[in-house]
Amino acid sequence: MCSPTIEELAIADDPASWRALGFAVAEDACEIGSVRLRLLGRGAEHGILGWSLRGVASTELDGLPTTLAGAGHKAPEVAPVHPNGVVSIDHVVAMSPMLERSIETLQRAGLDLRRIREEPTPAGAPRQAFFRLGAEILEVVQEPEDIVVRAGGPDRPAHFWGLALLVDDLEAACTHMAPHMGEPRAAVQPGRRIATLRRSAGLSVALALMSSAEEPG
């Protein structure tokens, strides 16, 4: 079996909202690198609704809604050019109330665990696990203990949270999406920077932009 890769992400957002931010959208689809985003419109649900994967041994991914990729979609030979400068997806973010359980379940399904980071994030999450899915990464974040308690304990399933997208020029991308982008700041990855999209943009999914290469110090 080939290594798992992402075919599609289903997102509860209107195509017009993404188009207004400078993404190239055709009907309800937006191709970012080798991954297609299917924009299903705003409704009762929000954020990333699920994904389809190639090459997984199981679709039981600790609660992350997963289907097997169909045979009809092929990634474009040349990634579409987005007016806002986005070139690809760096990572998909999921949250877990019990990280060890999620890691074991994802590994059983064939996902490639690359490393576990034993350091807190700026938001206070104590640990993160990183899985390689082709060119993209799945980052699974351990929920902080206070959130686990408030949300009902550790027996809940993992859930999708957001996306981090790569851009060639972070300053230019932030300018293109103004006034909806926060100020760029240092990313966890050395030499790179990140900026987050504000709620004023009207998206239901958490979105961040990252510089695509190390920047001069």
C-alpha positions as CSV (number, residue, x, y, z in Angstrom):
1,M,0.0,0.0,0.0
2,C,1.3,3.5,-0.9
3,S,1.8,6.1,1.8
4,P,-1.3,8.0,2.7
5,T,-2.0,11.3,1.0
6,I,-4.8,13.9,1.1
7,E,-7.2,14.1,-1.8
8,E,-9.8,16.5,-0.5
9,L,-10.9,18.6,2.5
10,A,-14.6,19.4,2.9
11,I,-15.1,22.8,4.5
12,A,-18.3,24.5,5.7
13,D,-17.6,27.9,4.0
14,D,-19.1,29.7,1.1
15,P,-17.0,29.8,-2.1
16,A,-17.5,33.5,-2.3
17,S,-15.8,34.1,1.1
18,W,-12.6,32.4,-0.1
19,R,-12.7,34.1,-3.5
20,A,-13.0,37.5,-1.7
21,L,-9.7,36.7,0.1
22,G,-7.8,36.1,-3.2
23,F,-8.2,32.3,-3.7
24,A,-8.9,30.9,-7.1
25,V,-12.2,29.1,-6.8
26,A,-14.1,27.3,-9.5
27,E,-17.7,26.7,-8.5
28,D,-17.3,25.1,-5.1
29,A,-13.7,23.8,-5.4
30,C,-10.4,25.4,-4.6
31,E,-7.2,23.6,-5.5
32,I,-4.3,24.4,-3.2
33,G,-1.1,22.5,-4.2
34,S,-2.2,18.9,-4.6
35,V,-5.2,19.1,-2.4
36,R,-8.7,20.1,-3.4
37,L,-10.9,22.1,-0.9
38,R,-14.6,21.5,-1.4
39,L,-16.4,24.5,-0.1
40,L,-19.9,23.3,0.9
41,G,-21.4,26.6,2.2
42,R,-22.2,27.8,5.7
43,G,-24.8,25.9,7.7
44,A,-25.3,24.4,11.2
45,E,-21.8,22.9,11.0
46,H,-18.5,24.8,10.7
47,G,-14.8,24.4,10.0
48,I,-13.4,21.3,8.4
49,L,-16.1,18.7,8.0
50,G,-13.9,15.8,6.9
51,W,-11.4,14.7,4.4
52,S,-10.8,11.9,1.9
53,L,-7.4,10.1,1.9
54,R,-5.5,7.8,-0.4
55,G,-3.6,4.8,0.8
56,V,-5.0,4.4,4.4
57,A,-5.6,1.0,5.9
58,S,-8.6,2.2,7.8
59,T,-11.0,5.2,7.9
60,E,-11.2,5.0,11.7
61,L,-9.0,7.9,12.6
62,D,-10.0,8.5,16.2
63,G,-13.1,10.5,15.3
64,L,-11.7,12.5,12.3
65,P,-14.4,12.1,9.6
66,T,-12.6,10.2,6.9
67,T,-13.5,8.6,3.5
68,L,-11.4,6.8,1.0
69,A,-10.4,8.9,-2.0
70,G,-12.3,8.2,-5.3
71,A,-10.7,7.5,-8.6
72,G,-12.1,10.6,-10.3
73,H,-9.9,13.4,-9.0
74,K,-6.3,13.9,-10.1
75,A,-4.2,16.7,-8.7
76,P,-3.3,19.3,-11.2
77,E,0.1,18.9,-12.9
78,V,0.8,22.6,-12.2
79,A,-0.6,24.0,-8.9
80,P,-3.1,26.9,-9.5
81,V,-1.9,30.4,-9.0
82,H,-3.8,32.2,-6.3
83,P,-3.9,36.0,-6.4
84,N,-3.1,36.2,-2.7
85,G,0.1,34.3,-3.1
86,V,-0.8,31.0,-1.4
87,V,1.1,28.1,-3.0
88,S,0.3,25.0,-0.9
89,I,-1.0,23.5,2.4
90,D,1.7,23.2,5.0
91,H,-0.3,21.4,7.6
92,V,-3.8,20.4,8.7
93,V,-4.4,20.9,12.4
94,A,-6.5,18.5,14.6
95,M,-7.1,18.6,18.3
96,S,-7.2,15.6,20.6
97,P,-8.2,15.3,24.3
98,M,-6.0,12.2,24.5
99,L,-2.9,12.5,22.3
100,E,-1.5,9.0,22.9
101,R,-4.8,7.4,21.9
102,S,-4.9,9.4,18.7
103,I,-1.3,8.6,17.8
104,E,-1.9,4.9,18.2
105,T,-5.1,5.0,16.1
106,L,-3.6,7.0,13.3
107,Q,-0.5,4.7,13.2
108,R,-2.7,1.7,12.9
109,A,-4.4,3.3,9.9
110,G,-1.0,3.6,8.2
111,L,-0.2,7.3,8.9
112,D,3.5,8.1,9.2
113,L,4.4,9.6,12.6
114,R,7.4,11.7,12.1
115,R,7.9,13.3,15.5
116,I,6.3,14.3,18.8
117,R,7.1,17.8,20.1
118,E,7.2,17.9,23.9
119,E,7.0,21.7,24.1
120,P,3.9,23.9,24.7
121,T,2.5,26.0,21.8
122,P,1.9,29.7,22.3
123,A,-1.7,28.9,22.9
124,G,-0.8,26.5,25.8
125,A,-1.2,23.1,24.2
126,P,1.4,20.9,25.9
127,R,2.3,18.4,23.1
128,Q,1.9,17.9,19.4
129,A,2.4,14.9,17.1
130,F,3.2,15.3,13.4
131,F,2.2,12.9,10.6
132,R,3.5,13.1,7.0
133,L,0.8,12.7,4.3
134,G,2.8,13.3,1.1
135,A,3.6,17.0,0.8
136,E,1.3,17.9,3.7
137,I,1.5,17.4,7.4
138,L,-1.2,16.5,9.9
139,E,-0.5,18.2,13.2
140,V,-2.4,16.6,16.1
141,V,-2.4,18.9,19.2
142,Q,-3.1,17.7,22.7
143,E,-5.8,19.9,24.2
144,P,-4.8,21.8,27.4
145,E,-6.0,20.1,30.5
146,D,-8.5,22.9,31.4
147,I,-10.2,22.5,28.0
148,V,-10.3,18.7,28.3
149,V,-12.1,19.1,31.7
150,R,-14.5,21.8,30.5
151,A,-15.4,20.0,27.3
152,G,-16.4,16.7,29.0
153,G,-13.2,14.7,29.6
154,P,-10.7,12.7,27.6
155,D,-13.1,10.2,26.0
156,R,-14.2,12.6,23.3
157,P,-13.0,12.0,19.8
158,A,-10.3,14.0,18.0
159,H,-11.6,16.8,15.8
160,F,-10.3,19.0,13.0
161,W,-9.4,22.6,13.9
162,G,-7.7,24.5,11.1
163,L,-5.2,24.9,8.2
164,A,-1.8,26.5,7.8
165,L,-1.1,27.6,4.2
166,L,2.3,28.4,2.7
167,V,3.0,31.6,0.8
168,D,6.1,32.9,-1.0
169,D,5.7,36.4,0.4
170,L,4.0,36.6,3.7
171,E,3.9,40.4,3.8
172,A,2.4,40.6,0.4
173,A,-0.2,38.0,1.3
174,C,-1.2,39.8,4.5
175,T,-1.6,43.0,2.5
176,H,-3.8,41.3,0.0
177,M,-6.0,40.0,2.7
178,A,-6.1,43.2,4.7
179,P,-7.7,44.2,7.0
180,H,-8.4,40.6,8.0
181,M,-4.9,39.4,8.8
182,G,-3.1,39.6,12.1
183,E,0.5,40.8,12.3
184,P,3.2,38.3,11.3
185,R,5.1,36.7,14.1
186,A,7.8,34.1,14.6
187,A,6.6,30.6,13.9
188,V,7.5,27.4,15.8
189,Q,9.7,26.4,12.8
190,P,13.0,28.3,13.0
191,G,13.4,31.1,10.6
192,R,9.8,31.2,9.5
193,R,6.9,33.5,10.3
194,I,3.1,33.0,10.6
195,A,0.0,35.2,10.6
196,T,-3.5,34.3,11.5
197,L,-6.7,35.2,9.7
198,R,-9.2,37.2,11.8
199,R,-12.8,36.3,12.3
200,S,-13.8,39.4,10.3
201,A,-12.9,37.5,7.2
202,G,-16.1,35.5,7.7
203,L,-14.5,32.0,7.4
204,S,-15.6,29.2,9.7
205,V,-12.3,27.4,9.6
206,A,-9.2,28.7,11.5
207,L,-6.7,29.7,8.9
208,A,-3.0,30.8,9.1
209,L,-0.4,31.8,6.5
210,M,3.2,30.8,6.8
211,S,6.3,31.9,5.0
212,S,7.3,29.0,2.7
213,A,11.1,29.1,3.5
214,E,13.4,30.3,6.1
215,E,13.8,34.0,6.1
216,P,17.1,35.9,6.7
217,G,17.7,36.6,10.4
